[in-house]
């Protein structure tokens, strides 16, 4: 965003939110719709269906708008990747269908929730990678007199030197023979059906590779991503081939994320790709060379103090993202341009001081717009998103929190 464009954007957001109590959060509908169009086009142009990661949105109204964008482009229905059994059941009551629950369930209550959904005709499958998952799901399915579809998660971490692990710690199933043996184990449970495989290559999809002021770092990360890409593609292709040879060709093969959507959409082994953060584009997703969504979600704080020359203080703002502790987990002041957090204070629960550029003329009572590090987590802090188009609030969209739900706590 050029400086003059940023100023215009700031002014229209400030006008749209005039009179709104702060802190508050907004979604720029034009930017959101362009992001949805971008992600849908990348996937469908390559012949893949797009599965929306609900964890990165957490707002039924925005999910409906993604569905509407897909329908308007005649790209077929989108499906959804959920993160808990209760969230899956909630979204079904909101009118959504076709779910892949991407995290295992171990409690009887969660398993029975899924079995009840399947009994009522909901299209769903659930990720498994341990016999304990199979046992609890099978028991619930037998009680409900249904069959549950299960998807085996495969570890897609990159291990270039054996003991070095690059990626997230998810499934214990890495070796081809381990996966094949586990698929055979599924066949021992009469109320479960093997449906597919998924693998999240976080070391590619979640690792930015475009650092304009750090060329060496950018080059290193791109090399790492390229090496890992070859490993991931080969592993998935071999797995699908081996399963097919055994007469167990997977119906669903899921992979990818916003950060590598362009290339994984062209991967022959995949039947579908996943995207989530790219719809709202939190600031961690500014660092990808291949996929460039635009910022669409912000939260707004008031300037309440000028504690000294070149400084202002905003009320609130301590919305820190999960993950490894680091500066990249902090929100960033985005509008007006040129503001920055103070290293010794960061973003505070009740106040957030900012360093102000020399050209700034911001006054006490005026707003500053911030971007969160992770798209979905912003919704945990606000009951609604103000839907802004141009310089006006077009509508209000309740988040999960605003609808009385927090499925992770």
C-alpha positions as a LaTeX table, in Angstrom:
\begin{tabular}{lrrr}
\hline
Residue & $x$ (\AA) & $y$ (\AA) & $z$ (\AA) \\
\hline
Unk1 & 0.00 & 0.00 & 0.00 \\
Unk2 & 1.54 & 3.31 & $-1.09$ \\
Unk3 & 1.66 & 6.11 & 1.49 \\
Unk4 & $-1.02$ & 8.19 & $-0.25$ \\
Unk5 & $-3.26$ & 5.13 & $-0.57$ \\
Unk6 & $-2.77$ & 4.35 & 3.11 \\
Unk7 & $-3.84$ & 7.86 & 4.03 \\
Unk8 & $-7.02$ & 7.56 & 1.99 \\
Unk9 & $-7.76$ & 4.17 & 3.53 \\
Unk10 & $-7.19$ & 5.54 & 7.02 \\
Unk11 & $-9.53$ & 8.46 & 6.41 \\
Unk12 & $-12.39$ & 6.32 & 5.11 \\
Unk13 & $-12.05$ & 3.80 & 7.95 \\
Unk14 & $-12.03$ & 6.65 & 10.47 \\
Unk15 & $-15.14$ & 8.12 & 8.86 \\
Unk16 & $-16.91$ & 4.77 & 8.76 \\
Unk17 & $-16.23$ & 4.09 & 12.44 \\
Unk18 & $-17.02$ & 7.59 & 13.68 \\
Unk19 & $-19.18$ & 7.22 & 16.77 \\
Unk20 & $-18.45$ & 3.50 & 17.20 \\
Unk21 & $-17.21$ & 2.54 & 20.67 \\
Unk22 & $-13.62$ & 1.37 & 20.72 \\
Unk23 & $-11.88$ & $-1.05$ & 20.76 \\
Unk24 & $-13.71$ & $-2.53$ & 17.79 \\
Unk25 & $-12.85$ & $-4.66$ & 14.78 \\
Unk26 & $-13.64$ & $-4.19$ & 11.11 \\
Unk27 & $-13.55$ & $-6.18$ & 7.90 \\
Unk28 & $-13.08$ & $-4.28$ & 4.66 \\
Unk29 & $-15.62$ & $-6.03$ & 2.43 \\
Unk30 & $-14.02$ & $-5.01$ & $-0.85$ \\
Unk31 & $-10.64$ & $-6.38$ & 0.22 \\
Unk32 & $-12.25$ & $-9.51$ & 1.69 \\
Unk33 & $-14.13$ & $-10.21$ & $-1.54$ \\
Unk34 & $-11.01$ & $-9.70$ & $-3.66$ \\
Unk35 & $-9.14$ & $-12.14$ & $-1.42$ \\
Unk36 & $-11.94$ & $-14.69$ & $-1.74$ \\
Unk37 & $-11.91$ & $-14.30$ & $-5.51$ \\
Unk38 & $-8.12$ & $-14.73$ & $-5.59$ \\
Unk39 & $-8.08$ & $-17.91$ & $-3.49$ \\
Unk40 & $-11.06$ & $-19.48$ & $-5.26$ \\
Unk41 & $-9.58$ & $-18.71$ & $-8.67$ \\
Unk42 & $-6.20$ & $-20.23$ & $-7.81$ \\
Unk43 & $-7.78$ & $-23.48$ & $-6.64$ \\
Unk44 & $-10.50$ & $-23.93$ & $-9.22$ \\
Unk45 & $-8.34$ & $-22.87$ & $-12.17$ \\
Unk46 & $-6.12$ & $-25.82$ & $-11.31$ \\
Unk47 & $-9.10$ & $-28.16$ & $-11.04$ \\
Unk48 & $-9.11$ & $-28.40$ & $-7.25$ \\
Unk49 & $-11.92$ & $-27.74$ & $-4.82$ \\
Unk50 & $-11.25$ & $-25.26$ & $-2.02$ \\
Unk51 & $-11.77$ & $-26.21$ & 1.61 \\
Unk52 & $-12.13$ & $-23.18$ & 3.88 \\
Unk53 & $-10.31$ & $-23.40$ & 7.22 \\
Unk54 & $-12.97$ & $-22.05$ & 9.57 \\
Unk55 & $-10.42$ & $-21.56$ & 12.38 \\
Unk56 & $-9.04$ & $-18.61$ & 10.40 \\
Unk57 & $-12.44$ & $-16.94$ & 9.96 \\
Unk58 & $-14.68$ & $-17.79$ & 12.98 \\
Unk59 & $-17.63$ & $-15.81$ & 11.67 \\
Unk60 & $-20.66$ & $-17.46$ & 9.98 \\
Unk61 & $-21.57$ & $-14.37$ & 7.99 \\
Unk62 & $-18.12$ & $-14.21$ & 6.40 \\
Unk63 & $-18.26$ & $-17.94$ & 5.63 \\
Unk64 & $-21.59$ & $-17.34$ & 3.86 \\
Unk65 & $-20.01$ & $-14.59$ & 1.80 \\
Unk66 & $-17.25$ & $-16.98$ & 0.71 \\
Unk67 & $-19.92$ & $-19.51$ & $-0.29$ \\
Unk68 & $-21.76$ & $-16.82$ & $-2.23$ \\
Unk69 & $-18.58$ & $-15.77$ & $-4.04$ \\
Unk70 & $-17.95$ & $-19.38$ & $-5.08$ \\
Unk71 & $-21.55$ & $-19.80$ & $-6.30$ \\
Unk72 & $-21.49$ & $-16.52$ & $-8.21$ \\
Unk73 & $-18.42$ & $-17.70$ & $-10.12$ \\
Unk74 & $-20.03$ & $-21.05$ & $-10.89$ \\
Unk75 & $-17.18$ & $-22.82$ & $-9.11$ \\
Unk76 & $-19.25$ & $-25.29$ & $-7.18$ \\
Unk77 & $-19.79$ & $-25.44$ & $-3.43$ \\
Unk78 & $-16.93$ & $-24.89$ & $-1.03$ \\
Unk79 & $-16.34$ & $-27.28$ & 1.85 \\
Unk80 & $-15.10$ & $-26.55$ & 5.36 \\
Unk81 & $-12.24$ & $-27.62$ & 7.59 \\
Unk82 & $-13.34$ & $-27.38$ & 11.22 \\
Unk83 & $-11.33$ & $-27.63$ & 14.42 \\
Unk84 & $-13.63$ & $-29.12$ & 17.09 \\
Unk85 & $-16.68$ & $-31.38$ & 17.13 \\
Unk86 & $-18.76$ & $-28.67$ & 18.81 \\
Unk87 & $-17.79$ & $-26.12$ & 16.19 \\
Unk88 & $-18.78$ & $-28.58$ & 13.47 \\
Unk89 & $-22.20$ & $-29.09$ & 15.08 \\
Unk90 & $-22.65$ & $-25.33$ & 15.49 \\
Unk91 & $-21.88$ & $-24.63$ & 11.84 \\
Unk92 & $-24.39$ & $-27.30$ & 10.83 \\
Unk93 & $-27.09$ & $-25.40$ & 12.74 \\
Unk94 & $-26.00$ & $-22.31$ & 10.81 \\
Unk95 & $-26.79$ & $-24.09$ & 7.53 \\
Unk96 & $-23.31$ & $-25.22$ & 6.45 \\
Unk97 & $-22.36$ & $-28.73$ & 5.36 \\
Unk98 & $-19.44$ & $-30.85$ & 4.09 \\
Unk99 & $-16.96$ & $-30.81$ & 6.95 \\
Unk100 & $-13.51$ & $-32.25$ & 7.51 \\
Unk101 & $-12.75$ & $-32.10$ & 11.23 \\
Unk102 & $-8.99$ & $-31.70$ & 11.02 \\
Unk103 & $-8.14$ & $-32.47$ & 14.63 \\
Unk104 & $-8.78$ & $-35.82$ & 16.35 \\
Unk105 & $-11.44$ & $-36.39$ & 19.00 \\
Unk106 & $-10.80$ & $-38.50$ & 22.09 \\
Unk107 & $-13.86$ & $-37.85$ & 24.27 \\
Unk108 & $-17.07$ & $-39.87$ & 24.13 \\
Unk109 & $-19.10$ & $-36.64$ & 24.02 \\
Unk110 & $-17.29$ & $-35.33$ & 20.94 \\
Unk111 & $-17.52$ & $-38.69$ & 19.17 \\
Unk112 & $-21.25$ & $-38.88$ & 19.87 \\
Unk113 & $-21.70$ & $-35.34$ & 18.55 \\
Unk114 & $-20.15$ & $-36.40$ & 15.24 \\
Unk115 & $-22.14$ & $-39.63$ & 15.11 \\
Unk116 & $-25.37$ & $-37.72$ & 15.68 \\
Unk117 & $-24.51$ & $-35.32$ & 12.87 \\
Unk118 & $-23.82$ & $-38.23$ & 10.51 \\
Unk119 & $-27.08$ & $-39.90$ & 11.51 \\
Unk120 & $-28.93$ & $-36.69$ & 10.63 \\
Unk121 & $-27.40$ & $-36.59$ & 7.16 \\
Unk122 & $-24.49$ & $-34.19$ & 7.65 \\
Unk123 & $-21.59$ & $-34.76$ & 5.26 \\
Unk124 & $-18.50$ & $-35.07$ & 7.43 \\
Unk125 & $-15.24$ & $-36.88$ & 7.98 \\
Unk126 & $-12.79$ & $-36.70$ & 10.87 \\
Unk127 & $-9.02$ & $-36.94$ & 11.09 \\
Unk128 & $-7.40$ & $-39.88$ & 12.90 \\
Unk129 & $-3.85$ & $-41.04$ & 13.52 \\
Unk130 & $-4.07$ & $-43.30$ & 16.58 \\
Unk131 & $-6.00$ & $-46.45$ & 17.47 \\
Unk132 & $-7.50$ & $-44.60$ & 20.44 \\
Unk133 & $-9.23$ & $-42.25$ & 17.97 \\
Unk134 & $-10.67$ & $-45.22$ & 16.11 \\
Unk135 & $-11.97$ & $-46.87$ & 19.26 \\
Unk136 & $-13.91$ & $-43.88$ & 20.54 \\
Unk137 & $-15.35$ & $-43.05$ & 17.10 \\
Unk138 & $-16.35$ & $-46.63$ & 16.37 \\
Unk139 & $-18.12$ & $-46.98$ & 19.71 \\
Unk140 & $-20.13$ & $-43.80$ & 19.12 \\
Unk141 & $-20.94$ & $-44.79$ & 15.55 \\
Unk142 & $-22.18$ & $-48.22$ & 16.65 \\
Unk143 & $-24.44$ & $-46.67$ & 19.28 \\
Unk144 & $-25.85$ & $-44.27$ & 16.67 \\
Unk145 & $-26.06$ & $-47.05$ & 14.05 \\
Unk146 & $-24.08$ & $-45.07$ & 11.47 \\
Unk147 & $-20.73$ & $-45.34$ & 9.71 \\
Unk148 & $-18.24$ & $-42.54$ & 10.21 \\
Unk149 & $-15.75$ & $-41.59$ & 7.53 \\
Unk150 & $-12.20$ & $-41.17$ & 8.79 \\
Unk151 & $-9.26$ & $-39.39$ & 7.18 \\
Unk152 & $-5.73$ & $-40.43$ & 8.10 \\
Unk153 & $-3.40$ & $-37.55$ & 8.87 \\
Unk154 & 0.16 & $-38.03$ & 7.67 \\
Unk155 & 3.13 & $-36.09$ & 9.02 \\
Unk156 & 4.48 & $-33.84$ & 6.26 \\
Unk157 & 7.38 & $-32.33$ & 8.22 \\
Unk158 & 10.72 & $-32.03$ & 6.44 \\
Unk159 & 13.67 & $-33.94$ & 7.89 \\
Unk160 & 16.67 & $-33.10$ & 5.70 \\
Unk161 & 19.17 & $-34.63$ & 8.15 \\
Unk162 & 17.19 & $-37.27$ & 9.95 \\
Unk163 & 16.97 & $-35.80$ & 13.43 \\
Unk164 & 16.21 & $-32.26$ & 12.20 \\
Unk165 & 12.44 & $-31.68$ & 12.22 \\
Unk166 & 11.04 & $-28.74$ & 10.22 \\
Unk167 & 7.28 & $-28.50$ & 10.50 \\
Unk168 & 4.51 & $-28.86$ & 13.05 \\
Unk169 & 4.11 & $-31.71$ & 15.51 \\
Unk170 & 0.87 & $-33.34$ & 14.46 \\
Unk171 & 0.53 & $-36.94$ & 13.29 \\
Unk172 & 2.95 & $-39.68$ & 14.38 \\
Unk173 & 2.43 & $-41.40$ & 11.01 \\
Unk174 & 5.32 & $-40.54$ & 8.73 \\
Unk175 & 6.66 & $-43.72$ & 7.17 \\
Unk176 & 4.70 & $-45.20$ & 4.26 \\
Unk177 & 4.51 & $-48.57$ & 5.94 \\
Unk178 & 3.14 & $-46.99$ & 9.13 \\
Unk179 & 0.36 & $-45.32$ & 7.18 \\
Unk180 & $-0.56$ & $-48.45$ & 5.26 \\
Unk181 & $-0.63$ & $-50.50$ & 8.46 \\
Unk182 & $-2.87$ & $-47.91$ & 10.13 \\
Unk183 & $-5.27$ & $-47.92$ & 7.17 \\
Unk184 & $-5.46$ & $-51.70$ & 7.55 \\
Unk185 & $-6.29$ & $-51.19$ & 11.23 \\
Unk186 & $-9.25$ & $-49.01$ & 10.29 \\
Unk187 & $-10.71$ & $-52.00$ & 8.49 \\
Unk188 & $-11.01$ & $-53.80$ & 11.82 \\
Unk189 & $-13.68$ & $-51.35$ & 13.00 \\
Unk190 & $-17.07$ & $-52.19$ & 11.52 \\
Unk191 & $-18.58$ & $-48.70$ & 11.92 \\
Unk192 & $-15.68$ & $-46.75$ & 10.39 \\
Unk193 & $-14.81$ & $-46.21$ & 6.72 \\
Unk194 & $-11.44$ & $-45.13$ & 5.39 \\
Unk195 & $-12.15$ & $-42.01$ & 3.35 \\
Unk196 & $-8.87$ & $-40.25$ & 2.67 \\
Unk197 & $-5.61$ & $-38.71$ & 3.81 \\
Unk198 & $-4.50$ & $-35.23$ & 4.72 \\
Unk199 & $-1.14$ & $-33.70$ & 5.48 \\
Unk200 & $-0.30$ & $-30.12$ & 6.40 \\
Unk201 & 3.10 & $-29.00$ & 5.19 \\
Unk202 & 3.37 & $-26.12$ & 7.68 \\
Unk203 & 7.07 & $-25.58$ & 6.95 \\
Unk204 & 5.95 & $-24.39$ & 3.48 \\
Unk205 & 2.39 & $-23.10$ & 3.87 \\
Unk206 & 3.15 & $-21.32$ & 7.14 \\
Unk207 & 6.63 & $-19.99$ & 6.40 \\
Unk208 & 6.94 & $-16.67$ & 4.59 \\
Unk209 & 9.68 & $-16.32$ & 1.97 \\
Unk210 & 9.63 & $-12.65$ & 1.05 \\
Unk211 & 11.62 & $-10.36$ & 3.36 \\
Unk212 & 12.43 & $-7.23$ & 1.31 \\
Unk213 & 15.14 & $-5.98$ & 3.69 \\
Unk214 & 16.69 & $-9.43$ & 4.27 \\
Unk215 & 17.68 & $-10.91$ & 0.93 \\
Unk216 & 19.84 & $-13.67$ & 2.41 \\
Unk217 & 17.00 & $-14.83$ & 4.64 \\
Unk218 & 14.56 & $-14.78$ & 1.74 \\
Unk219 & 16.91 & $-16.85$ & $-0.42$ \\
Unk220 & 17.51 & $-19.37$ & 2.37 \\
Unk221 & 13.80 & $-19.83$ & 3.07 \\
Unk222 & 12.99 & $-20.22$ & $-0.63$ \\
Unk223 & 15.63 & $-22.92$ & $-0.96$ \\
Unk224 & 14.28 & $-24.69$ & 2.10 \\
Unk225 & 10.72 & $-24.49$ & 0.79 \\
Unk226 & 11.75 & $-25.84$ & $-2.61$ \\
Unk227 & 13.56 & $-28.82$ & $-1.07$ \\
Unk228 & 10.63 & $-29.53$ & 1.23 \\
Unk229 & 8.18 & $-29.20$ & $-1.63$ \\
Unk230 & 9.87 & $-31.99$ & $-3.56$ \\
Unk231 & 9.84 & $-34.18$ & $-0.45$ \\
Unk232 & 6.14 & $-33.49$ & 0.24 \\
Unk233 & 5.03 & $-34.07$ & $-3.34$ \\
Unk234 & 6.96 & $-37.32$ & $-3.61$ \\
Unk235 & 5.63 & $-38.58$ & $-0.28$ \\
Unk236 & 2.02 & $-37.85$ & $-1.17$ \\
Unk237 & 2.30 & $-39.34$ & $-4.63$ \\
Unk238 & 3.87 & $-42.52$ & $-3.27$ \\
Unk239 & 1.21 & $-42.83$ & $-0.59$ \\
Unk240 & $-1.72$ & $-42.43$ & $-2.98$ \\
Unk241 & $-0.12$ & $-44.91$ & $-5.38$ \\
Unk242 & 0.45 & $-47.47$ & $-2.63$ \\
Unk243 & $-3.10$ & $-47.15$ & $-1.32$ \\
Unk244 & $-4.51$ & $-47.46$ & $-4.84$ \\
Unk245 & $-2.46$ & $-50.61$ & $-5.46$ \\
Unk246 & $-4.05$ & $-52.10$ & $-2.32$ \\
Unk247 & $-7.56$ & $-51.27$ & $-3.55$ \\
Unk248 & $-7.93$ & $-48.43$ & $-1.06$ \\
Unk249 & $-7.64$ & $-45.37$ & $-3.26$ \\
Unk250 & $-8.48$ & $-42.35$ & $-1.08$ \\
Unk251 & $-11.54$ & $-40.33$ & $-2.07$ \\
Unk252 & $-10.14$ & $-37.23$ & $-0.37$ \\
Unk253 & $-6.52$ & $-36.09$ & $-0.40$ \\
Unk254 & $-6.15$ & $-32.75$ & 1.35 \\
Unk255 & $-3.13$ & $-30.49$ & 1.69 \\
Unk256 & $-1.83$ & $-26.97$ & 1.40 \\
Unk257 & $-2.59$ & $-23.61$ & 2.92 \\
Unk258 & $-2.72$ & $-19.98$ & 1.91 \\
Unk259 & 1.06 & $-19.66$ & 1.81 \\
Unk260 & 1.57 & $-22.34$ & $-0.85$ \\
Unk261 & $-1.84$ & $-22.42$ & $-2.50$ \\
Unk262 & $-0.48$ & $-21.63$ & $-5.97$ \\
Unk263 & 1.80 & $-24.65$ & $-6.26$ \\
Unk264 & $-0.15$ & $-27.19$ & $-4.21$ \\
Unk265 & $-3.23$ & $-26.53$ & $-6.37$ \\
Unk266 & $-1.22$ & $-28.02$ & $-9.23$ \\
Unk267 & $-0.13$ & $-31.09$ & $-7.26$ \\
Unk268 & $-1.65$ & $-34.15$ & $-9.00$ \\
Unk269 & $-2.06$ & $-36.23$ & $-5.82$ \\
Unk270 & $-4.31$ & $-33.69$ & $-4.10$ \\
Unk271 & $-8.07$ & $-33.66$ & $-4.64$ \\
Unk272 & $-8.57$ & $-30.45$ & $-2.67$ \\
Unk273 & $-6.61$ & $-27.62$ & $-1.08$ \\
Unk274 & $-7.18$ & $-25.61$ & 2.06 \\
Unk275 & $-7.04$ & $-21.87$ & 2.68 \\
Unk276 & $-8.09$ & $-19.79$ & 5.65 \\
Unk277 & $-5.87$ & $-16.90$ & 6.72 \\
Unk278 & $-5.74$ & $-15.46$ & 3.22 \\
Unk279 & $-9.37$ & $-14.36$ & 3.35 \\
Unk280 & $-8.67$ & $-11.78$ & 6.07 \\
Unk281 & $-4.87$ & $-11.62$ & 5.61 \\
Unk282 & $-3.34$ & $-11.17$ & 9.03 \\
Unk283 & 0.10 & $-9.60$ & 9.00 \\
Unk284 & 2.03 & $-12.90$ & 9.09 \\
Unk285 & 0.77 & $-13.43$ & 5.55 \\
Unk286 & 2.47 & $-10.34$ & 4.15 \\
Unk287 & 5.64 & $-12.34$ & 3.54 \\
Unk288 & 4.64 & $-14.72$ & 0.77 \\
Unk289 & 5.94 & $-14.27$ & $-2.75$ \\
Unk290 & 3.51 & $-16.49$ & $-4.64$ \\
Unk291 & 0.16 & $-15.63$ & $-3.02$ \\
Unk292 & $-0.52$ & $-12.00$ & $-2.14$ \\
Unk293 & $-3.88$ & $-11.36$ & $-0.51$ \\
Unk294 & $-4.50$ & $-7.88$ & 0.87 \\
Unk295 & $-5.22$ & $-6.78$ & 4.44 \\
Unk296 & $-8.94$ & $-7.04$ & 5.13 \\
Unk297 & $-9.26$ & $-7.22$ & 8.94 \\
Unk298 & $-8.25$ & $-4.60$ & 11.50 \\
Unk299 & $-8.96$ & $-3.62$ & 15.05 \\
Unk300 & $-9.30$ & 0.00 & 16.07 \\
Unk301 & $-8.03$ & 1.74 & 19.22 \\
Unk302 & $-8.35$ & 5.35 & 20.36 \\
Unk303 & $-5.36$ & 7.58 & 21.03 \\
Unk304 & $-5.84$ & 8.66 & 24.65 \\
Unk305 & $-2.47$ & 10.20 & 25.58 \\
Unk306 & 0.58 & 11.96 & 24.25 \\
Unk307 & 3.13 & 10.97 & 26.93 \\
Unk308 & 6.04 & 12.70 & 25.27 \\
Unk309 & 7.47 & 14.01 & 22.01 \\
Unk310 & 7.06 & 11.50 & 19.21 \\
Unk311 & 4.81 & 9.24 & 21.28 \\
Unk312 & 1.10 & 8.50 & 21.63 \\
Unk313 & $-0.71$ & 5.95 & 23.78 \\
Unk314 & $-3.75$ & 3.94 & 22.69 \\
Unk315 & $-6.31$ & 2.40 & 25.03 \\
Unk316 & $-6.15$ & $-1.42$ & 25.06 \\
Unk317 & $-4.58$ & $-3.49$ & 22.31 \\
Unk318 & $-2.98$ & $-6.51$ & 23.97 \\
Unk319 & $-4.14$ & $-9.03$ & 21.39 \\
Unk320 & $-1.09$ & $-11.27$ & 21.10 \\
Unk321 & $-1.16$ & $-14.32$ & 18.84 \\
Unk322 & $-0.47$ & $-17.89$ & 19.87 \\
Unk323 & 2.65 & $-19.79$ & 18.91 \\
Unk324 & 6.34 & $-19.44$ & 19.67 \\
Unk325 & 7.10 & $-16.26$ & 21.61 \\
Unk326 & 8.45 & $-13.53$ & 19.37 \\
Unk327 & 7.83 & $-10.05$ & 18.02 \\
Unk328 & 5.95 & $-11.48$ & 15.05 \\
Unk329 & 3.14 & $-12.57$ & 17.44 \\
Unk330 & 2.39 & $-8.95$ & 18.34 \\
Unk331 & $-0.21$ & $-6.89$ & 16.48 \\
Unk332 & 1.18 & $-4.17$ & 14.25 \\
Unk333 & $-0.07$ & $-0.60$ & 13.93 \\
Unk334 & $-1.02$ & $-0.38$ & 10.27 \\
Unk335 & $-2.88$ & 2.89 & 9.75 \\
Unk336 & $-1.73$ & 5.64 & 9.80 \\
Unk337 & 1.53 & 4.43 & 8.27 \\
Unk338 & 4.83 & 4.71 & 10.07 \\
Unk339 & 3.75 & 4.01 & 13.65 \\
Unk340 & 5.55 & 1.34 & 15.67 \\
Unk341 & 5.35 & $-0.46$ & 19.00 \\
Unk342 & 7.83 & 0.27 & 21.77 \\
Unk343 & 10.21 & $-2.60$ & 22.40 \\
Unk344 & 9.93 & $-2.46$ & 26.18 \\
Unk345 & 6.13 & $-2.35$ & 26.29 \\
Unk346 & 4.73 & $-3.95$ & 23.15 \\
Unk347 & 0.95 & $-4.28$ & 22.99 \\
Unk348 & $-0.62$ & $-3.94$ & 26.44 \\
Unk349 & $-3.90$ & $-5.13$ & 27.87 \\
Unk350 & $-4.97$ & $-1.63$ & 28.96 \\
Unk351 & $-2.65$ & 0.59 & 26.96 \\
Unk352 & $-0.38$ & 0.40 & 23.95 \\
Unk353 & 2.19 & 3.19 & 23.46 \\
Unk354 & 3.38 & 3.91 & 19.94 \\
Unk355 & 6.29 & 5.73 & 18.41 \\
Unk356 & 5.00 & 8.35 & 15.99 \\
Unk357 & 6.71 & 9.43 & 12.76 \\
Unk358 & 7.72 & 13.08 & 12.46 \\
Unk359 & 5.08 & 13.85 & 9.84 \\
Unk360 & 2.18 & 12.58 & 11.99 \\
Unk361 & $-0.51$ & 15.00 & 13.10 \\
Unk362 & $-2.71$ & 12.54 & 14.99 \\
Unk363 & $-4.59$ & 13.97 & 17.97 \\
Unk364 & $-5.97$ & 12.58 & 21.19 \\
Unk365 & $-9.33$ & 10.96 & 20.43 \\
Unk366 & $-8.43$ & 9.85 & 16.92 \\
Unk367 & $-8.18$ & 6.18 & 15.92 \\
Unk368 & $-5.26$ & 3.92 & 15.06 \\
Unk369 & $-5.93$ & 0.72 & 13.10 \\
Unk370 & $-3.95$ & $-2.43$ & 13.90 \\
Unk371 & $-3.56$ & $-5.82$ & 12.26 \\
Unk372 & $-3.46$ & $-9.05$ & 14.23 \\
Unk373 & $-0.76$ & $-11.65$ & 13.59 \\
Unk374 & $-3.29$ & $-14.48$ & 13.07 \\
Unk375 & $-6.54$ & $-14.05$ & 11.22 \\
Unk376 & $-8.90$ & $-16.24$ & 13.24 \\
Unk377 & $-7.64$ & $-15.26$ & 16.66 \\
Unk378 & $-8.82$ & $-11.68$ & 16.23 \\
Unk379 & $-12.40$ & $-12.99$ & 16.40 \\
Unk380 & $-11.76$ & $-14.33$ & 19.92 \\
Unk381 & $-11.47$ & $-10.76$ & 21.17 \\
Unk382 & $-14.50$ & $-9.14$ & 19.55 \\
Unk383 & $-18.21$ & $-10.03$ & 19.48 \\
Unk384 & $-18.69$ & $-8.66$ & 15.98 \\
Unk385 & $-16.97$ & $-7.39$ & 12.89 \\
Unk386 & $-18.07$ & $-4.05$ & 11.48 \\
Unk387 & $-18.41$ & $-4.66$ & 7.75 \\
Unk388 & $-17.01$ & $-1.60$ & 6.00 \\
Unk389 & $-17.50$ & $-0.72$ & 2.37 \\
Unk390 & $-16.08$ & 2.58 & 1.23 \\
Unk391 & $-16.48$ & 4.99 & 4.12 \\
Unk392 & $-19.56$ & 3.44 & 5.73 \\
Unk393 & $-20.49$ & 0.47 & 7.88 \\
Unk394 & $-22.60$ & $-1.74$ & 5.61 \\
Unk395 & $-23.42$ & $-4.33$ & 8.24 \\
Unk396 & $-22.39$ & $-6.16$ & 11.38 \\
Unk397 & $-21.29$ & $-9.78$ & 11.51 \\
Unk398 & $-21.29$ & $-11.71$ & 14.78 \\
Unk399 & $-18.17$ & $-13.72$ & 15.50 \\
Unk400 & $-18.30$ & $-17.07$ & 17.28 \\
Unk401 & $-17.59$ & $-15.12$ & 20.47 \\
Unk402 & $-20.48$ & $-12.77$ & 19.79 \\
Unk403 & $-22.78$ & $-15.73$ & 19.22 \\
Unk404 & $-21.85$ & $-17.10$ & 22.63 \\
Unk405 & $-19.25$ & $-19.68$ & 21.60 \\
Unk406 & $-15.56$ & $-20.25$ & 22.16 \\
Unk407 & $-14.76$ & $-23.70$ & 20.90 \\
Unk408 & $-11.20$ & $-23.72$ & 22.16 \\
Unk409 & $-11.87$ & $-22.82$ & 25.77 \\
\hline
\end{tabular}
